[in-house]
Amino acid sequence: MNGIPSSTWFTTAPHWQWYIVFYFFVGGLAGGCYFLAAVIDLFGRRADRPLARLGYYVAFPAMLVSGLLLTVDLSRPFRFWHMLIERNTLGPMFKYWSPMSIGSWALLIFGFFTFISFLAAFADDDRVQRRALRRFQWPALRALRAPSLAGRIIAMLGGFFGFYVAGYTGVLLAVTNRPIWSDTPLLGMLFVASAASTSAALLILLAQRGGWRLPGVMDLHRFDDWVIVLELIVLIAAMVSLGPVLRAWLNAWGVLLVAGVIILGMIVPLVLSFRARRFGAANMTTAAILVLIGGLLLRVVVVLSSESI
């Protein structure tokens, strides 16, 4: 490992490249946006229902894109179903001891919930009904939105799987015997915090682009600030936990981590948010974009730096 000490014996690199980087990023957005939408649906104000719908609108297509990226990355993409179905018996392929197998089933189940919630949000959106589907009221689908009992159950279950999908990629890396990934137990927590911050930033950005003036948008601003602080703390703790392996980032990867992720993607957005609240200045759109860039760069550094060793 190029002289970098570690207590782990390493397997051959899985050769994960850009497809997997974007899969981790978009999958985190899918899980995070759905989870935030579910929380807003379950505990938020009625006035913020459009913000919850926005989260569901993002989660389903993001889930489709992330699944496509994961499939295309396979050496034989048309055999993706082997992750779910046993080839000889055609029975379910489930290995409870394998994070990859559990993750595959979690993605499938989460995809089901994102689809149902997407349709329910679509049916519940009066703007869509007025503009395009005036003749279709879809009362059965409307009933799948909170505050109905069915809607609450779907939001809770889908939110659980969204939370899992947002963080399982970090856990998957942590149990893969590769340098950096297997040298810290904090990648799962780091990816959850990053998914939360980038998802909140994306919803803020889309709401602002739409000119929305909802109270929930300011709540998301405050939530994002706290999550970014948590993410920064977890990232620093992960770097410390690497011990001597941290030397693997004493190069261009480390520069990208500090300059792109920590400074540009965390500290600058926090400063912009503070100035906005203190002085009323502010382009919060810039802060949201920087958080998204920082979240992507975090995955670039974590995935590709290990692959390069």
C-alpha positions as CSV (number, residue, x, y, z in Angstrom):
1,M,0.0,0.0,0.0
2,N,2.8,2.4,-1.0
3,G,4.3,2.3,2.5
4,I,1.1,3.4,4.3
5,P,0.8,1.4,7.5
6,S,-2.5,-0.4,8.2
7,S,-3.7,-3.4,10.2
8,T,-5.9,-4.6,7.4
9,W,-5.1,-7.1,4.6
10,F,-6.5,-5.7,1.4
11,T,-8.3,-7.3,-1.4
12,T,-8.0,-6.4,-5.1
13,A,-9.5,-2.9,-5.8
14,P,-13.1,-3.2,-7.0
15,H,-12.3,-0.6,-9.7
16,W,-15.2,1.6,-8.8
17,Q,-15.0,4.8,-10.8
18,W,-17.3,7.7,-11.8
19,Y,-20.5,5.6,-12.2
20,I,-20.2,4.5,-8.6
21,V,-19.3,8.0,-7.4
22,F,-22.4,9.5,-9.0
23,Y,-24.4,6.5,-7.8
24,F,-23.4,7.2,-4.2
25,F,-24.2,10.9,-4.6
26,V,-27.6,10.6,-6.4
27,G,-28.6,7.7,-4.2
28,G,-27.9,9.8,-1.2
29,L,-30.1,12.6,-2.6
30,A,-32.9,10.1,-3.2
31,G,-32.8,8.7,0.3
32,G,-32.3,12.1,1.9
33,C,-35.0,13.9,0.0
34,Y,-37.5,11.2,0.7
35,F,-36.6,11.1,4.4
36,L,-37.0,14.9,4.7
37,A,-40.3,14.8,2.8
38,A,-41.6,12.1,5.1
39,V,-40.6,14.1,8.2
40,I,-42.3,17.2,6.8
41,D,-45.4,15.1,6.0
42,L,-45.5,13.5,9.4
43,F,-44.6,16.5,11.6
44,G,-44.6,19.6,9.5
45,R,-47.2,22.3,8.9
46,R,-50.0,21.9,6.4
47,A,-48.6,24.9,4.6
48,D,-45.4,23.0,3.9
49,R,-47.0,20.1,2.1
50,P,-45.7,21.5,-1.3
51,L,-42.2,21.1,0.2
52,A,-42.9,17.5,1.0
53,R,-44.2,16.9,-2.5
54,L,-41.0,18.4,-3.8
55,G,-39.0,15.9,-1.9
56,Y,-41.0,13.0,-3.3
57,Y,-40.7,14.5,-6.8
58,V,-36.9,14.4,-6.4
59,A,-36.7,11.0,-4.7
60,F,-38.2,8.8,-7.4
61,P,-36.3,10.0,-10.5
62,A,-33.1,10.2,-8.4
63,M,-33.7,6.5,-7.4
64,L,-34.1,5.6,-11.0
65,V,-30.9,7.3,-12.0
66,S,-28.9,5.8,-9.2
67,G,-30.2,2.3,-10.0
68,L,-29.2,2.9,-13.7
69,L,-25.7,4.0,-12.7
70,L,-25.3,1.0,-10.5
71,T,-26.5,-1.4,-13.2
72,V,-24.3,0.2,-15.9
73,D,-21.2,-0.1,-13.7
74,L,-21.6,-3.9,-13.6
75,S,-19.3,-5.8,-16.0
76,R,-22.4,-7.5,-17.4
77,P,-25.2,-5.0,-16.8
78,F,-28.0,-7.4,-18.0
79,R,-27.3,-9.7,-15.2
80,F,-28.2,-7.2,-12.5
81,W,-31.1,-9.4,-11.6
82,H,-28.7,-11.9,-10.2
83,M,-28.4,-9.7,-7.1
84,L,-32.0,-10.4,-6.3
85,I,-32.9,-13.7,-7.9
86,E,-30.9,-17.0,-7.5
87,R,-30.0,-18.2,-11.0
88,N,-30.6,-21.9,-10.6
89,T,-33.7,-21.9,-8.5
90,L,-35.2,-18.5,-9.4
91,G,-35.8,-18.0,-5.7
92,P,-35.0,-14.8,-3.9
93,M,-31.2,-14.2,-3.5
94,F,-30.9,-12.8,0.0
95,K,-27.7,-13.0,2.1
96,Y,-28.3,-11.4,5.5
97,W,-24.6,-11.3,6.2
98,S,-23.8,-9.3,3.1
99,P,-24.3,-5.5,3.1
100,M,-24.4,-5.6,-0.7
101,S,-27.2,-8.1,-0.7
102,I,-29.1,-6.3,2.0
103,G,-28.5,-3.0,0.2
104,S,-29.8,-4.4,-3.1
105,W,-33.1,-5.4,-1.5
106,A,-33.3,-2.1,0.4
107,L,-32.9,-0.3,-2.9
108,L,-35.7,-2.3,-4.5
109,I,-38.1,-1.8,-1.6
110,F,-37.2,1.9,-1.4
111,G,-37.8,2.2,-5.1
112,F,-41.3,0.9,-4.6
113,F,-42.0,3.5,-1.9
114,T,-40.6,6.4,-4.0
115,F,-42.8,5.4,-6.9
116,I,-46.0,5.2,-4.7
117,S,-45.2,8.5,-3.0
118,F,-44.3,10.2,-6.4
119,L,-47.7,9.2,-7.8
120,A,-49.5,10.2,-4.6
121,A,-47.7,13.6,-4.6
122,F,-48.6,14.1,-8.2
123,A,-52.3,13.4,-7.6
124,D,-52.3,15.7,-4.5
125,D,-50.7,18.6,-6.4
126,D,-53.5,21.0,-7.3
127,R,-51.3,22.8,-9.8
128,V,-50.8,19.7,-11.8
129,Q,-54.5,18.9,-11.7
130,R,-55.4,22.3,-12.9
131,R,-52.9,22.4,-15.7
132,A,-52.7,18.9,-17.1
133,L,-55.0,16.4,-15.6
134,R,-58.2,18.2,-14.9
135,R,-60.3,15.2,-15.5
136,F,-58.3,12.9,-13.3
137,Q,-58.7,13.3,-9.5
138,W,-57.1,10.0,-8.5
139,P,-58.8,9.9,-5.1
140,A,-57.2,6.5,-4.3
141,L,-53.7,7.9,-4.8
142,R,-54.6,11.1,-2.8
143,A,-55.5,8.8,0.1
144,L,-51.8,7.6,0.2
145,R,-50.6,11.0,1.4
146,A,-50.4,12.0,5.0
147,P,-52.3,12.9,7.2
148,S,-54.3,9.8,6.2
149,L,-53.4,6.6,8.1
150,A,-52.2,4.9,4.9
151,G,-50.1,8.0,4.0
152,R,-48.5,8.0,7.4
153,I,-47.6,4.4,7.2
154,I,-46.1,4.8,3.8
155,A,-44.1,7.9,4.9
156,M,-42.8,6.1,8.0
157,L,-41.7,2.9,6.1
158,G,-40.4,4.8,3.1
159,G,-38.5,7.2,5.4
160,F,-36.9,4.3,7.2
161,F,-35.6,2.8,3.9
162,G,-34.7,6.3,2.7
163,F,-32.5,6.8,5.8
164,Y,-31.0,3.3,5.2
165,V,-30.2,4.0,1.5
166,A,-28.6,7.4,2.4
167,G,-26.1,5.7,4.7
168,Y,-25.6,2.2,3.6
169,T,-23.1,3.1,0.9
170,G,-20.8,4.4,3.6
171,V,-21.2,1.1,5.5
172,L,-20.6,-0.9,2.3
173,L,-17.3,0.9,1.9
174,A,-16.4,0.4,5.6
175,V,-16.7,-3.4,5.2
176,T,-14.8,-3.5,1.9
177,N,-11.1,-4.5,2.6
178,R,-9.5,-1.5,1.0
179,P,-7.3,1.3,2.4
180,I,-9.1,4.2,3.9
181,W,-12.5,2.6,3.6
182,S,-11.8,-0.2,6.1
183,D,-9.7,2.0,8.4
184,T,-12.5,4.1,9.9
185,P,-15.9,3.0,11.2
186,L,-17.4,6.4,10.5
187,L,-18.1,6.4,6.8
188,G,-21.7,5.3,7.3
189,M,-22.4,8.2,9.7
190,L,-20.5,10.6,7.4
191,F,-22.5,9.6,4.3
192,V,-25.8,9.9,6.3
193,A,-24.8,13.5,7.4
194,S,-23.7,14.4,3.9
195,A,-26.9,13.0,2.3
196,A,-29.0,15.1,4.8
197,S,-27.0,18.3,4.1
198,T,-27.0,17.9,0.3
199,S,-30.7,16.9,0.2
200,A,-31.8,19.9,2.3
201,A,-29.6,22.1,0.0
202,L,-31.3,20.7,-3.1
203,L,-34.8,21.2,-1.8
204,I,-33.9,24.8,-0.7
205,L,-32.4,25.4,-4.2
206,L,-35.5,24.1,-6.0
207,A,-37.9,26.0,-3.7
208,Q,-36.0,29.2,-4.2
209,R,-35.9,28.7,-8.0
210,G,-39.7,28.3,-7.8
211,G,-40.1,31.5,-5.8
212,W,-41.7,29.7,-2.9
213,R,-42.1,31.6,0.4
214,L,-42.9,28.7,2.7
215,P,-42.0,28.7,6.4
216,G,-40.5,25.2,5.9
217,V,-37.8,26.6,3.6
218,M,-36.3,28.6,6.5
219,D,-36.6,25.5,8.7
220,L,-34.6,23.6,6.1
221,H,-32.0,26.4,6.1
222,R,-31.5,26.1,9.9
223,F,-31.6,22.3,9.7
224,D,-28.9,22.4,6.9
225,D,-26.6,24.6,9.1
226,W,-26.7,22.2,12.0
227,V,-26.2,19.1,9.8
228,I,-23.2,20.7,8.0
229,V,-21.7,21.3,11.5
230,L,-22.3,17.7,12.4
231,E,-20.9,16.5,9.0
232,L,-17.8,18.6,9.6
233,I,-17.3,17.1,13.1
234,V,-17.8,13.5,11.8
235,L,-15.4,14.1,8.9
236,I,-12.7,15.4,11.2
237,A,-13.3,12.4,13.5
238,A,-13.0,10.1,10.6
239,M,-9.8,11.6,9.5
240,V,-8.4,11.3,13.1
241,S,-9.6,7.7,13.3
242,L,-7.5,6.8,10.2
243,G,-4.3,7.3,12.2
244,P,-1.2,6.7,10.1
245,V,-3.4,5.9,7.0
246,L,-4.3,9.6,6.9
247,R,-1.0,10.0,5.0
248,A,-2.8,8.6,2.0
249,W,-4.4,12.1,1.8
250,L,-1.2,14.1,2.0
251,N,-1.4,14.7,-1.7
252,A,-3.8,16.2,-4.3
253,W,-6.7,14.2,-2.7
254,G,-6.1,15.9,0.6
255,V,-6.0,19.3,-1.1
256,L,-9.3,18.5,-2.7
257,L,-10.8,17.3,0.6
258,V,-9.7,20.4,2.5
259,A,-10.3,23.0,-0.2
260,G,-13.3,21.5,-2.0
261,V,-15.2,19.7,0.7
262,I,-14.4,21.4,4.0
263,I,-13.8,25.0,3.0
264,L,-16.0,25.3,-0.2
265,G,-18.7,22.8,0.7
266,M,-19.0,23.4,4.5
267,I,-17.4,26.5,5.9
268,V,-18.3,29.0,3.2
269,P,-22.0,27.9,3.2
270,L,-22.1,28.3,7.0
271,V,-20.6,31.8,6.7
272,L,-23.1,32.8,4.0
273,S,-25.9,31.5,6.2
274,F,-24.7,33.4,9.2
275,R,-24.4,36.6,7.2
276,A,-27.9,36.1,5.9
277,R,-29.4,35.8,9.4
278,R,-27.2,38.5,10.9
279,F,-27.2,41.2,8.1
280,G,-30.1,40.1,5.9
281,A,-27.6,39.8,3.0
282,A,-27.9,37.0,1.0
283,N,-27.7,34.7,-1.7
284,M,-28.7,31.4,-0.2
285,T,-28.8,29.9,-3.6
286,T,-25.0,30.1,-3.7
287,A,-24.7,28.4,-0.3
288,A,-27.0,25.5,-1.5
289,I,-25.0,25.0,-4.7
290,L,-21.7,24.9,-2.7
291,V,-23.1,22.3,-0.4
292,L,-24.1,20.1,-3.3
293,I,-20.6,20.5,-4.9
294,G,-19.0,19.7,-1.5
295,G,-21.1,16.6,-1.1
296,L,-20.1,15.3,-4.6
297,L,-16.5,16.0,-4.0
298,L,-16.6,14.2,-0.7
299,R,-17.6,11.0,-2.5
300,V,-15.0,11.6,-5.2
301,V,-12.2,11.8,-2.6
302,V,-13.4,8.9,-0.5
303,V,-14.0,6.5,-3.5
304,L,-11.2,7.4,-5.9
305,S,-8.4,8.1,-3.4
306,S,-8.7,4.5,-2.2
307,E,-8.9,3.2,-5.8
308,S,-5.7,5.0,-6.6
309,I,-3.6,3.3,-3.9
